[in-house]
Amino acid sequence: MELTALIAWGILLLIPIVGLVMASKGARDHDGGVRRRDR
């Protein structure tokens, strides 16, 4: 596989992961950990 293809796939896979991490951090900051307690 070419290096450019690996980099492209890495970016495509990282975008949703980073989005989930940012969303979870924002939810924790706003809710104060309420969602985690429900589970």
C-alpha positions in Angstrom: 0.0 0.0 0.0 1.1 3.5 -0.6 2.0 5.9 2.2 -0.5 8.5 0.9 -3.3 5.9 1.0 -2.5 4.9 4.6 -2.4 8.6 5.6 -5.8 9.2 3.9 -7.3 6.2 5.7 -5.8 7.3 9.0 -7.4 10.7 8.7 -10.8 9.3 7.7 -10.7 7.0 10.7 -9.5 9.7 13.1 -12.1 12.3 12.2 -15.1 10.4 13.8 -13.0 9.3 16.7 -11.9 12.9 17.5 -15.5 14.0 17.1 -16.7 11.4 19.6 -14.0 12.3 22.0 -14.8 16.0 21.7 -18.6 15.3 22.1 -18.0 13.1 25.2 -15.8 15.8 26.8 -18.3 18.5 26.1 -21.2 16.3 27.4 -19.2 15.7 30.6 -18.4 19.3 31.1 -22.1 20.4 30.6 -23.8 17.5 32.4 -21.3 17.0 35.1 -21.1 13.2 34.6 -24.9 12.6 34.8 -24.9 10.4 31.7 -22.2 8.2 33.1 -24.2 7.7 36.3 -27.3 6.6 34.4 -25.4 3.6 33.0 
